[in-house]
Amino acid sequence: IQNLLHLPQAKEHVPSPVPCNPHALHRIRTKYRVKSTAPLPDVHDDMQHEMVLQKLAKIDTWDYDAFGIAKASNGCPLFFTCYELLYRCKLVSHYKIDDTILYNFLRTVEAGYHPNHYHNNTHAADVLQIMHYIVHKGGMKDVLSMQPNEIFASLISAAIHDFDHPGFNNNFHIKTQAYLATLYNDRSVLENHHVSQVYELVKNPKYNIFAGMTWEQYKDIRDSITEMVLATDMGIHAKITQQFKNRLSEVRAWQSKEDMRLALSIALKMADISNCCRSTSIYQKWARCIVEEFYVQGDAEARLGYPISPFMDRNKDDTDFVKGQISFMNYIVVPLFNAGAELLPNMAFAADMCHRNREMLDSPNFAHYWKNGKDGATGT
C-alpha cells in the first residue's frame, strides 16, 4: 500500500496488518473445507477464538455487533467478517480464488484503514455485514435475480468503500487544496481514492483476488464496484436518490445492468448510513464515533482560521449534536430507507427503528446521558 500522507492535518498511517486469531481462522477453514498454504502461528489458544465464532454466528442478523467482533478478534473485524461471507456465499470456489491470496488481500485491506474514530475497519465490517443482510435477508438477491458477479461486487465494494480514509471529508480536502482534491478535480475525492488504491493493490499478484476471473467477469465486477463506491459520496446523494425514485415510478422489471448497479448503489448507501436504524445501543456507539471524528476536523479548521463546518464544533456539542443527528435522520436516512423499502419490502422495519432512535434523542434524559457518557469513544 502506498504510504500517502493525505493532509498535514491527518496523522500519518503506516499500514501494518495485526495478527488475527489463528484458531478462529482454522475453525472457519475447517467448516468450509478450505485447503490453504497460509501459515497458522503456533500461539496459545486462550479460547478467544470462541468469542470470534460466537460473534460471527450472528452474521445473518440485523443486530450483528461489529464492535464485539473487533474486540474478540484483536482488531480484525473486517478480515473475519469478509472471509466468512466470501466462503459462506461460495464465491471463493466460484472464482477459484487462492486462499492465501485472499488472506493476504483481506489483511492488507484491513491494515489500510486508519485508526479514525469512525471511518475505520470496524465501520467497514459493519457496512459489509449490513450489505450482506440487505442482499439476502432484505430480498435484493431475489428481486434483482442477482448472479455471483453482483454478489461478489456488493461484498467487496462494502469492504473497501472507505479504504485509506484519512478522517477528513471531501470538503476539507477541497478547501485546503489537498493533493487528492487536485488529483480528482474536486469530484468525489475520497471515493475515487478508495477504489483506485485497492486496484493498485491488486496489481501485485500477491493480493490479486481477481486472478482466476475471465476478463469479462473482472471488467463487469470492477465497473460495478467503482459505481457503487462512488455513489457513497454524500455530495451527490440527492442526485442518486432522485434517480432511484424516478426508476421506482416505472413499472418495468429491474433487469438491466444499469438498473442492477443503481439498486446496488442504493443498497451500499443504505448500509453506509444504517447506524441510525440499528438498536439504540449500537446506534449510540456509532454516534459517539462520528461526532468525535467531526470534532477532530473542526479543531483542524479552527487552527487554520477557516469557519468550522456545521456540527463539527466541539464547543457546541450540547446543542448541535442532537440537532445534527435529527436533521440527518429526517432528511437523509429515513427518506433513503423508505425509498429502499419500496423495492425491498423486507427492509421496511429499518425506518421504524430510526424513528425510535430519533425519539430517544428527543427525550429529556438523553442530554444528561450524552454529556456524561461520551468521553473516549472510538470505533476500534
C-alpha positions as CSV (number, residue, x, y, z in Angstrom):
1,I,0.0,0.0,0.0
2,Q,1.3,3.5,-0.8
3,N,2.1,5.3,2.5
4,L,0.5,8.5,1.4
5,L,0.2,11.4,3.8
6,H,-3.1,12.9,2.6
7,L,-3.0,16.1,4.6
8,P,-0.7,17.8,7.0
9,Q,-3.6,17.8,9.5
10,A,-4.1,14.0,9.3
11,K,-2.0,11.6,11.4
12,E,0.4,9.6,9.4
13,H,-0.8,6.0,8.9
14,V,1.7,3.3,8.1
15,P,-0.3,0.2,7.1
16,S,0.7,-2.8,9.2
17,P,-1.6,-5.9,9.4
18,V,-2.2,-7.0,13.0
19,P,-2.1,-10.8,13.8
20,C,-5.5,-12.3,13.5
21,N,-6.6,-15.2,15.8
22,P,-5.2,-18.3,14.1
23,H,-7.6,-20.7,15.8
24,A,-10.7,-18.9,14.7
25,L,-9.3,-18.8,11.2
26,H,-8.6,-22.5,11.4
27,R,-12.2,-23.2,12.6
28,I,-13.6,-21.3,9.6
29,R,-11.4,-23.1,7.2
30,T,-12.4,-26.4,8.6
31,K,-16.1,-25.5,8.4
32,Y,-15.7,-24.7,4.7
33,R,-13.1,-27.4,4.0
34,V,-10.6,-24.9,2.9
35,K,-7.1,-26.1,1.8
36,S,-4.6,-23.3,2.4
37,T,-0.9,-22.8,2.5
38,A,-1.3,-19.7,4.6
39,P,0.6,-20.3,7.8
40,L,-1.0,-20.6,11.2
41,P,1.2,-19.3,14.0
42,D,1.7,-21.6,17.0
43,V,0.2,-19.5,19.8
44,H,-1.5,-20.3,23.0
45,D,-5.3,-20.7,22.5
46,D,-6.9,-18.7,25.2
47,M,-10.4,-19.6,23.9
48,Q,-10.7,-16.1,22.5
49,H,-11.4,-17.7,19.1
50,E,-14.7,-19.0,20.6
51,M,-15.8,-15.4,21.1
52,V,-15.0,-14.6,17.5
53,L,-17.1,-17.6,16.3
54,Q,-19.9,-16.6,18.6
55,K,-20.0,-13.1,17.1
56,L,-19.8,-14.4,13.6
57,A,-22.8,-16.7,14.3
58,K,-25.0,-13.6,14.1
59,I,-23.7,-12.5,10.7
60,D,-27.1,-13.0,9.1
61,T,-28.9,-10.8,11.6
62,W,-29.6,-7.1,11.8
63,D,-28.1,-6.8,15.2
64,Y,-24.6,-8.1,14.2
65,D,-22.1,-6.4,16.6
66,A,-19.1,-5.1,14.7
67,F,-17.7,-3.6,17.9
68,G,-17.9,-7.0,19.5
69,I,-16.2,-8.8,16.6
70,A,-13.5,-6.1,16.6
71,K,-12.8,-6.7,20.3
72,A,-13.0,-10.5,20.1
73,S,-10.7,-10.7,17.0
74,N,-8.0,-8.5,18.4
75,G,-8.8,-5.7,15.9
76,C,-9.6,-7.8,12.8
77,P,-13.3,-7.3,12.3
78,L,-13.1,-6.7,8.6
79,F,-11.0,-9.7,7.9
80,F,-13.2,-12.2,9.7
81,T,-16.4,-10.7,8.5
82,C,-15.4,-10.7,4.9
83,Y,-13.6,-14.0,5.0
84,E,-16.7,-15.7,6.5
85,L,-19.0,-14.1,3.9
86,L,-17.0,-14.9,0.8
87,Y,-16.9,-18.6,1.8
88,R,-20.5,-18.7,3.0
89,C,-21.6,-17.3,-0.3
90,K,-19.4,-19.8,-2.2
91,L,-17.7,-17.0,-4.1
92,V,-14.2,-18.2,-3.3
93,S,-14.7,-21.5,-5.1
94,H,-16.8,-19.9,-7.9
95,Y,-14.0,-17.5,-8.8
96,K,-11.2,-20.0,-8.0
97,I,-9.6,-17.5,-5.5
98,D,-6.5,-18.9,-3.9
99,D,-7.0,-18.8,-0.1
100,T,-3.5,-17.5,0.6
101,I,-4.1,-14.6,-1.8
102,L,-7.5,-13.9,-0.2
103,Y,-5.8,-14.0,3.2
104,N,-3.2,-11.5,2.0
105,F,-5.7,-9.2,0.3
106,L,-8.1,-9.0,3.3
107,R,-5.4,-8.5,5.9
108,T,-3.8,-5.8,3.8
109,V,-7.1,-4.0,3.0
110,E,-7.9,-4.0,6.7
111,A,-4.5,-2.6,7.5
112,G,-5.2,0.2,5.0
113,Y,-8.0,1.5,7.2
114,H,-6.7,4.3,9.5
115,P,-7.5,4.2,13.3
116,N,-10.0,7.0,12.9
117,H,-12.8,7.4,15.4
118,Y,-15.4,6.5,12.7
119,H,-14.0,5.7,9.3
120,N,-12.1,2.7,10.4
121,N,-12.0,-1.1,9.9
122,T,-14.9,-1.6,12.3
123,H,-17.1,0.7,10.2
124,A,-16.1,-1.2,7.1
125,A,-17.0,-4.6,8.8
126,D,-20.3,-3.1,9.9
127,V,-21.2,-1.8,6.4
128,L,-20.1,-5.1,4.8
129,Q,-22.4,-7.1,7.1
130,I,-25.4,-4.9,6.5
131,M,-24.8,-5.0,2.8
132,H,-24.9,-8.8,3.1
133,Y,-28.1,-8.5,5.1
134,I,-29.8,-6.3,2.5
135,V,-28.8,-8.6,-0.4
136,H,-30.0,-11.8,1.3
137,K,-32.5,-11.2,4.2
138,G,-33.6,-7.9,2.7
139,G,-34.5,-9.6,-0.5
140,M,-32.4,-7.8,-3.1
141,K,-30.9,-11.0,-4.4
142,D,-34.3,-12.3,-5.3
143,V,-35.8,-9.0,-6.5
144,L,-32.9,-8.4,-8.9
145,S,-32.1,-12.0,-9.7
146,M,-28.5,-11.3,-8.7
147,Q,-25.8,-13.5,-10.1
148,P,-22.3,-14.2,-8.5
149,N,-20.8,-11.1,-10.2
150,E,-23.3,-8.8,-8.4
151,I,-23.0,-10.6,-5.1
152,F,-19.2,-10.5,-5.2
153,A,-19.2,-6.8,-6.2
154,S,-21.6,-6.0,-3.4
155,L,-19.4,-7.5,-0.7
156,I,-16.0,-6.2,-2.0
157,S,-17.4,-2.7,-2.6
158,A,-18.6,-2.6,1.0
159,A,-15.3,-3.9,2.4
160,I,-13.2,-1.3,0.5
161,H,-15.6,1.6,0.5
162,D,-13.6,3.8,2.9
163,F,-10.1,2.3,2.3
164,D,-7.3,4.7,3.3
165,H,-9.8,7.3,4.6
166,P,-7.8,10.0,6.5
167,G,-10.6,11.0,8.8
168,F,-11.2,14.4,7.0
169,N,-14.1,14.7,4.5
170,N,-14.1,15.8,0.8
171,N,-15.0,19.4,1.6
172,F,-11.9,19.7,3.8
173,H,-9.7,18.3,1.1
174,I,-11.2,20.8,-1.4
175,K,-10.9,23.9,0.7
176,T,-7.4,23.2,1.7
177,Q,-6.5,22.3,-1.9
178,A,-5.1,19.0,-0.8
179,Y,-3.3,16.7,-3.2
180,L,-6.2,14.3,-3.6
181,A,-8.6,17.1,-4.4
182,T,-6.3,18.3,-7.2
183,L,-5.8,14.8,-8.4
184,Y,-9.5,14.1,-8.8
185,N,-10.6,17.7,-9.7
186,D,-12.7,18.1,-6.6
187,R,-15.1,15.3,-7.8
188,S,-15.8,12.5,-5.3
189,V,-12.3,12.9,-4.0
190,L,-12.1,10.3,-1.3
191,E,-14.4,7.8,-3.1
192,N,-12.2,7.8,-6.2
193,H,-9.2,7.3,-3.9
194,H,-10.7,4.4,-2.1
195,V,-11.3,2.5,-5.3
196,S,-8.1,3.4,-7.1
197,Q,-5.9,2.4,-4.2
198,V,-7.4,-1.0,-4.0
199,Y,-7.0,-1.6,-7.7
200,E,-3.4,-0.5,-7.4
201,L,-3.0,-3.1,-4.6
202,V,-4.3,-6.0,-6.7
203,K,-1.8,-5.3,-9.5
204,N,0.5,-7.2,-7.2
205,P,-0.1,-10.9,-7.7
206,K,0.2,-11.5,-4.0
207,Y,-3.1,-9.7,-3.5
208,N,-4.9,-10.3,-6.8
209,I,-8.2,-11.9,-5.8
210,F,-9.4,-11.3,-9.4
211,A,-6.7,-13.5,-11.0
212,G,-8.9,-16.5,-11.6
213,M,-11.6,-14.5,-13.4
214,T,-12.2,-14.1,-17.1
215,W,-11.6,-10.6,-18.5
216,E,-15.4,-10.2,-18.9
217,Q,-16.0,-11.1,-15.2
218,Y,-13.3,-8.8,-14.0
219,K,-14.5,-5.8,-16.0
220,D,-18.1,-6.3,-15.0
221,I,-17.2,-6.6,-11.3
222,R,-14.7,-3.7,-11.4
223,D,-17.3,-1.4,-13.1
224,S,-19.9,-2.3,-10.5
225,I,-17.6,-1.8,-7.6
226,T,-16.5,1.6,-8.9
227,E,-20.0,2.8,-9.5
228,M,-21.2,1.6,-6.0
229,V,-18.3,3.2,-4.1
230,L,-18.5,6.5,-5.9
231,A,-22.3,6.6,-5.1
232,T,-21.4,6.8,-1.3
233,D,-20.2,10.4,-1.9
234,M,-22.8,12.4,0.1
235,G,-22.2,15.3,-2.3
236,I,-24.2,13.5,-5.0
237,H,-26.7,11.9,-2.6
238,A,-29.7,13.9,-3.8
239,K,-28.8,13.2,-7.5
240,I,-28.6,9.4,-7.0
241,T,-31.6,9.1,-4.7
242,Q,-33.7,11.1,-7.2
243,Q,-32.6,8.8,-10.0
244,F,-33.6,5.8,-7.9
245,K,-37.0,7.3,-7.1
246,N,-37.6,8.1,-10.8
247,R,-36.8,4.5,-11.6
248,L,-39.2,3.2,-8.9
249,S,-42.0,5.1,-10.6
250,E,-41.6,2.9,-13.7
251,V,-43.4,-0.4,-13.9
252,R,-40.8,-2.4,-15.9
253,A,-38.8,-5.1,-14.1
254,W,-35.4,-4.4,-12.7
255,Q,-33.3,-6.4,-15.2
256,S,-30.8,-4.2,-17.0
257,K,-27.2,-3.8,-15.9
258,E,-27.9,-0.1,-15.3
259,D,-30.8,-1.0,-13.0
260,M,-28.8,-3.6,-11.2
261,R,-26.0,-1.1,-10.4
262,L,-28.3,1.6,-9.4
263,A,-30.1,-0.6,-6.9
264,L,-26.8,-2.0,-5.6
265,S,-25.5,1.6,-5.2
266,I,-28.6,2.4,-3.1
267,A,-28.0,-0.7,-1.0
268,L,-24.5,0.3,-0.3
269,K,-25.6,3.8,0.6
270,M,-28.2,2.3,3.0
271,A,-25.6,0.1,4.6
272,D,-23.2,3.1,4.9
273,I,-25.6,5.1,7.0
274,S,-27.5,2.3,8.7
275,N,-26.2,3.1,12.1
276,C,-29.3,5.3,12.8
277,C,-31.5,2.3,12.0
278,R,-29.9,-0.1,14.4
279,S,-30.6,-1.0,18.0
280,T,-30.3,2.0,20.3
281,S,-27.1,0.6,22.0
282,I,-25.4,0.1,18.6
283,Y,-26.6,3.5,17.3
284,Q,-25.3,5.3,20.4
285,K,-21.8,3.8,20.0
286,W,-21.6,4.9,16.3
287,A,-23.0,8.3,17.1
288,R,-20.2,8.9,19.6
289,C,-17.6,7.8,17.0
290,I,-18.8,10.0,14.2
291,V,-19.1,13.1,16.4
292,E,-15.6,12.6,17.7
293,E,-14.3,12.4,14.1
294,F,-16.2,15.5,13.2
295,Y,-14.7,17.4,16.1
296,V,-11.1,16.4,15.0
297,Q,-11.9,18.1,11.7
298,G,-13.5,21.1,13.3
299,D,-10.4,21.5,15.5
300,A,-8.2,21.5,12.4
301,E,-10.5,24.0,10.6
302,A,-10.3,26.3,13.7
303,R,-6.5,26.1,13.7
304,L,-6.3,27.0,10.0
305,G,-8.6,30.0,10.5
306,Y,-11.5,28.5,8.5
307,P,-15.1,28.6,9.6
308,I,-15.9,25.4,11.4
309,S,-18.1,23.1,9.4
310,P,-21.7,22.6,10.6
311,F,-21.9,20.1,13.5
312,M,-18.1,19.9,13.9
313,D,-17.6,22.5,16.6
314,R,-17.0,20.6,19.9
315,N,-17.8,23.8,21.8
316,K,-21.4,23.4,20.6
317,D,-21.7,19.8,21.4
318,D,-24.6,20.2,23.9
319,T,-26.8,21.8,21.3
320,D,-25.6,20.8,17.9
321,F,-25.1,17.0,18.4
322,V,-28.8,16.2,18.8
323,K,-29.8,18.8,16.2
324,G,-27.4,17.4,13.7
325,Q,-28.4,13.8,14.3
326,I,-32.1,14.5,14.0
327,S,-31.6,16.5,10.8
328,F,-29.6,13.7,9.3
329,M,-32.3,11.2,10.2
330,N,-35.1,13.4,8.9
331,Y,-33.6,14.5,5.6
332,I,-31.2,11.7,4.7
333,V,-31.7,8.4,6.5
334,V,-35.5,8.0,6.7
335,P,-36.2,9.1,3.1
336,L,-33.4,6.8,1.7
337,F,-34.7,3.8,3.7
338,N,-38.3,4.5,2.8
339,A,-37.3,4.6,-0.9
340,G,-35.3,1.4,-0.5
341,A,-38.3,-0.3,1.2
342,E,-40.4,0.4,-1.9
343,L,-38.1,-2.0,-3.8
344,L,-37.4,-4.2,-0.8
345,P,-40.4,-4.5,1.5
346,N,-38.4,-6.7,3.9
347,M,-36.4,-3.6,4.8
348,A,-39.4,-1.5,5.9
349,F,-38.6,-2.2,9.6
350,A,-35.3,-0.1,9.4
351,A,-37.0,3.3,9.1
352,D,-39.2,2.4,12.1
353,M,-36.0,1.7,14.1
354,C,-34.6,5.1,13.0
355,H,-37.8,6.7,14.2
356,R,-37.3,5.1,17.6
357,N,-33.8,6.4,17.9
358,R,-34.9,9.8,16.9
359,E,-37.5,9.8,19.7
360,M,-34.7,8.7,22.1
361,L,-32.7,11.8,21.0
362,D,-35.7,14.0,21.8
363,S,-36.2,12.5,25.3
364,P,-35.4,14.7,28.3
365,N,-32.9,12.1,29.7
366,F,-30.8,11.9,26.6
367,A,-28.9,15.2,27.1
368,H,-27.7,14.1,30.5
369,Y,-26.7,10.7,29.2
370,W,-24.8,12.2,26.3
371,K,-23.0,14.8,28.4
372,N,-21.8,12.2,31.0
373,G,-21.0,9.2,28.8
374,K,-19.3,10.5,25.6
375,D,-15.7,10.6,26.7
376,G,-13.1,8.3,25.0
377,A,-15.4,6.8,22.3
378,T,-13.8,5.3,19.3
379,G,-14.8,2.6,16.8
380,T,-11.8,0.4,17.2
